[in-house]
């Protein structure tokens, strides 16, 4: 089994006027793309009480994570999904795992 070494974290709000239900449905469509990317391990998406979303993706390495992001930004269907996100409030970052208890 592949071991995750990188955590990709995206914290965001939907743009004003986009319902949480629409956001959940649209963001879930990213699964088909992400799971086919080299280095992908797992993805978890959650929503807080205040309506903010959190997306956590586990990768085998940083190059795979960055390459997948670059590919996603060239995919017209995914760009339409990303247009629901308020980019001004979005935080996108990669972290290297140094401690893990499974």
Backbone bond lengths (Angstrom), bond angles and torsions (degrees), N, CA, C in turn:
res aa  C-N    CA-C-N  psi(-1)  N-CA   C-N-CA  omega(-1)  CA-C   N-CA-C  phi
1 X - - - 1.454 - - 1.533 110.15 -
2 X 1.337 116.35 136.61 1.462 121.01 179.04 1.518 110.12 -68.96
3 X 1.321 115.17 144.09 1.461 120.05 -179.85 1.527 109.90 -107.20
4 X 1.309 115.85 133.86 1.459 121.03 178.54 1.520 110.60 -73.59
5 X 1.327 115.30 133.34 1.459 121.55 175.66 1.521 111.63 -119.14
6 X 1.342 115.65 -15.77 1.465 121.27 -177.57 1.530 110.16 -128.40
7 X 1.318 115.87 137.61 1.460 122.22 172.11 1.524 107.25 -113.02
8 X 1.322 115.19 126.26 1.461 121.42 174.18 1.519 106.74 -101.04
9 X 1.328 116.60 126.66 1.449 121.82 -177.78 1.521 108.90 -121.05
10 X 1.342 115.57 126.57 1.457 120.94 174.81 1.523 106.82 -126.84
11 X 1.316 115.55 121.53 1.461 123.17 179.20 1.520 106.81 -116.42
12 X 1.348 117.21 124.20 1.454 118.78 -174.80 1.517 112.46 -153.76
13 X 1.335 113.17 166.75 1.464 123.39 171.26 1.523 107.15 -116.05
14 X 1.315 116.27 151.73 1.459 120.06 171.40 1.522 108.16 -72.85
15 X 1.327 115.68 156.57 1.454 119.45 174.08 1.529 108.57 -65.24
16 X 1.315 115.14 154.75 1.466 120.69 179.38 1.529 109.55 -57.33
17 X 1.331 115.71 133.96 1.451 120.89 178.66 1.519 114.61 94.04
18 X 1.329 117.68 -8.40 1.468 121.33 178.18 1.525 107.67 -95.58
19 X 1.306 116.74 123.85 1.466 120.64 -176.43 1.525 111.47 -73.75
20 X 1.335 116.87 151.48 1.473 119.74 176.10 1.532 112.09 -57.81
21 X 1.328 116.93 -36.91 1.464 120.68 -179.32 1.522 110.67 -64.37
22 X 1.326 116.99 -42.61 1.462 121.40 178.54 1.534 110.41 -65.61
23 X 1.325 116.01 -40.21 1.458 120.30 178.83 1.526 110.72 -63.61
24 X 1.319 117.25 -47.08 1.468 121.22 179.54 1.524 111.04 -57.91
25 X 1.317 116.10 -47.52 1.461 121.18 -178.99 1.530 110.89 -61.69
26 X 1.314 117.25 -45.45 1.467 121.76 -177.84 1.520 112.36 -68.24
27 X 1.329 116.49 -46.33 1.462 120.35 -177.53 1.525 111.15 -64.68
28 X 1.309 117.54 -33.85 1.464 121.29 178.57 1.525 111.22 -63.13
29 X 1.334 117.40 -26.92 1.464 121.14 177.75 1.524 112.34 -63.58
30 X 1.327 117.89 -19.12 1.467 121.36 177.42 1.527 112.14 -66.91
31 X 1.327 116.99 -21.08 1.470 120.76 -177.77 1.519 112.61 -54.25
32 X 1.335 117.13 -44.05 1.463 120.51 -177.88 1.521 111.61 -59.74
33 X 1.333 116.26 -40.35 1.461 120.33 178.18 1.526 111.22 -70.15
34 X 1.321 116.69 -51.57 1.470 121.72 -173.16 1.524 112.16 -61.64
35 X 1.322 117.31 -43.82 1.469 119.39 -175.07 1.528 113.11 -66.62
36 X 1.331 117.42 -15.91 1.460 121.31 178.37 1.528 113.24 -91.83
37 X 1.318 117.17 -3.38 1.457 120.88 -176.38 1.535 111.69 -82.62
38 X 1.342 116.43 136.72 1.474 119.28 176.36 1.525 110.53 -57.08
39 X 1.307 116.88 137.78 1.461 122.06 177.81 1.512 114.83 87.98
40 X 1.325 118.04 -5.48 1.470 121.26 -179.88 1.526 110.39 -70.62
41 X 1.329 116.13 136.76 1.469 122.45 176.20 1.535 110.51 -113.37
42 X 1.332 117.16 -57.01 1.469 120.90 -175.68 1.526 109.37 -160.89
43 X 1.339 114.29 161.56 1.467 121.15 177.48 1.522 109.25 -140.42
44 X 1.327 115.97 136.30 1.463 122.71 177.01 1.528 107.24 -131.90
45 X 1.326 116.21 132.76 1.455 120.88 178.07 1.525 108.41 -127.01
46 X 1.339 115.95 138.16 1.457 120.47 -175.91 1.529 109.75 -141.89
47 X 1.336 114.41 162.71 1.457 120.52 177.62 1.528 109.35 -129.74
48 X 1.317 116.31 134.62 1.467 122.30 178.70 1.528 110.07 -85.64
49 X 1.314 115.85 166.46 1.466 121.80 178.96 1.528 112.27 -57.82
50 X 1.339 116.59 -30.89 1.468 120.24 -178.05 1.535 112.83 -83.74
51 X 1.347 117.22 3.54 1.459 121.07 177.56 1.516 115.22 91.49
52 X 1.321 116.62 -1.13 1.464 120.88 178.19 1.524 109.35 -77.53
53 X 1.328 116.44 144.57 1.454 122.33 -179.36 1.518 111.29 -107.76
54 X 1.326 115.12 150.27 1.461 122.53 176.45 1.518 107.94 -131.99
55 X 1.313 115.58 129.18 1.459 122.33 178.08 1.520 107.17 -121.21
56 X 1.321 116.57 123.02 1.465 122.79 178.62 1.523 107.67 -118.79
57 X 1.337 115.92 124.78 1.457 120.75 178.38 1.525 107.54 -124.79
58 X 1.323 115.71 133.07 1.464 122.04 179.38 1.524 109.00 -101.67
59 X 1.339 115.70 132.27 1.460 122.95 -177.51 1.530 110.66 -127.83
60 X 1.326 115.00 155.58 1.473 119.76 176.75 1.519 111.49 -74.00
61 X 1.341 117.14 -28.32 1.464 120.21 -176.80 1.523 110.57 -159.59
62 X 1.311 116.21 161.48 1.461 122.37 -176.15 1.532 112.05 -68.28
63 X 1.317 117.53 -37.61 1.467 120.65 179.81 1.524 110.24 -60.50
64 X 1.321 117.15 -44.44 1.471 120.70 178.08 1.522 110.96 -61.51
65 X 1.318 117.76 -43.24 1.465 121.97 -179.67 1.527 110.81 -61.93
66 X 1.322 116.68 -46.84 1.469 120.55 -178.77 1.523 111.48 -68.73
67 X 1.317 117.03 -38.35 1.464 120.64 178.57 1.523 110.71 -63.46
68 X 1.324 117.06 -42.47 1.463 120.94 177.99 1.529 110.88 -61.79
69 X 1.319 117.55 -40.94 1.466 121.51 178.51 1.529 110.61 -62.94
70 X 1.315 116.31 -42.29 1.464 120.60 179.10 1.529 110.78 -63.84
71 X 1.325 117.23 -42.44 1.464 121.45 177.88 1.527 111.15 -63.90
72 X 1.311 116.52 -40.80 1.464 121.00 -179.43 1.527 110.70 -61.57
73 X 1.327 116.93 -38.94 1.456 120.91 -177.69 1.524 112.72 -73.41
74 X 1.314 118.09 -5.44 1.464 122.95 177.01 1.530 111.50 -106.19
75 X 1.329 116.86 -0.86 1.457 122.67 -176.89 1.534 109.28 -97.36
76 X 1.330 116.29 115.00 1.470 121.00 -175.49 1.531 113.34 -57.18
77 X 1.330 117.61 -41.38 1.469 120.75 -179.92 1.526 111.13 -63.74
78 X 1.325 116.30 -40.58 1.465 119.90 -179.94 1.516 111.69 -72.26
79 X 1.320 116.89 -35.48 1.467 120.46 177.82 1.527 109.86 -60.15
80 X 1.327 116.73 -38.23 1.470 120.40 177.16 1.526 110.82 -63.00
81 X 1.325 116.70 -38.93 1.467 120.82 177.88 1.532 110.12 -66.87
82 X 1.335 116.47 -44.21 1.465 120.81 -179.78 1.526 111.76 -62.79
83 X 1.334 117.30 -23.53 1.464 120.19 -178.60 1.534 112.52 -67.10
84 X 1.330 117.36 -12.73 1.464 121.37 176.92 1.528 112.12 -79.52
85 X 1.327 116.62 -13.56 1.467 122.58 -174.74 1.528 110.74 -90.01
86 X 1.317 116.12 135.87 1.466 122.20 174.26 1.528 107.46 -78.87
87 X 1.325 116.27 96.94 1.470 121.22 -174.67 1.520 113.15 -64.94
88 X 1.328 117.78 -24.42 1.459 121.00 -179.46 1.527 111.67 -65.44
89 X 1.339 116.37 -29.58 1.470 120.79 -177.90 1.535 112.08 -103.43
90 X 1.319 117.17 -0.41 1.463 120.89 -175.05 1.533 111.60 -77.45
91 X 1.327 114.52 140.21 1.475 121.72 172.38 1.519 106.41 -119.57
92 X 1.325 116.48 124.79 1.460 123.26 -178.87 1.525 106.87 -128.71
93 X 1.341 116.45 123.30 1.467 118.75 -175.96 1.521 110.71 -155.01
94 X 1.335 114.91 150.07 1.468 121.17 174.39 1.530 108.96 -107.95
95 X 1.319 115.07 143.24 1.460 121.83 -179.81 1.522 108.71 -129.08
96 X 1.327 116.31 140.66 1.464 120.99 175.33 1.530 108.50 -92.14
97 X 1.323 115.98 125.49 1.472 120.85 -179.62 1.524 109.70 -71.48
98 X 1.326 116.28 127.64 1.465 120.22 176.13 1.526 111.86 -119.67
99 X 1.336 116.72 -9.42 1.464 120.67 179.98 1.527 108.27 -150.35
100 X 1.319 116.16 135.04 1.451 119.37 -178.73 1.530 110.06 -151.73
101 X 1.316 115.76 132.38 1.468 121.11 174.01 1.521 105.38 -120.03
102 X 1.308 116.20 117.43 1.475 120.49 -179.15 1.509 110.56 -110.07
